[in-house]
Amino acid sequence: MDSAWNRVLSVHRWILENGDKRTDPWPLVYSPVPVTLIFLSYLCMIWVGSRLMRNRKPFEIKIVLIVYNFAMVGLSAYMFYEFLVTSWLSNYSLLCQPVDYSTNPLPLRMARVCWWFFFSKIIELLDTLFFLLRKKNSQLTFLHVYHHGTMIFNWWAGVKYVAGGQSFFIGLVNTFVHIIMYTYYGLSAFGPHMQKHLWWKKYLTMLQLVGCSRTFWLLLLSKRYTLKKKQK
């Protein structure tokens, strides 16, 4: 038991000591403990919330949803702009871009928007809370919980160790899709009378699918490019 605990402490020490020194002082980055507690709280929220809402009527949170969704549009637009402009000014490659760990203005700017992207994944856990409060249980799927839960760990690790580099493209695509997605959610929150203006919903689904596949294929090409370069 002592040996196992010592290994855990050793891994935890390695995690703390081998991060990006630029981002370590930033909120929620230095240690994996805070983000782990957030994830466990998220799972508890789902478990407790689903039981509390079982015999209750759905809450009417129209105003909250409108404010939340359009706030997310604003945040997504800001991050998209930062990913796009910083990568453009830094002459980033779309296929193989290493991380610049220097403290020059542009690498730090990219690291900061990566942090905001990570933090936005924590904010997006509210999506699940709103499903619970509105009793939209059909949307509370395993895939939904898995996606939201794992994204905070993925991007915590990204900010902790590789704040920038090739991962910028995932953030660029994701924030663009989220601008459209949260605009749709914000408009639909106004009520049924808005549905006739949301005929483009099917194109949003297509955009989400294309965005995911585009990211996958770009990362695959990047991996093959890196392997070929090493072989040479």
Salt bridges, closest charged atoms under 4 A:
ASP20 OD2 - ARG22 NH2 2.71
ASP24 OD1 - LYS160 NZ 2.69
GLU82 OE1 - ARG109 NE 2.82
GLU124 OE1 - LYS121 NZ 3.36
GLU124 OE2 - HIS178 ND1 3.18
ASP127 OD2 - HIS148 NE2 3.98
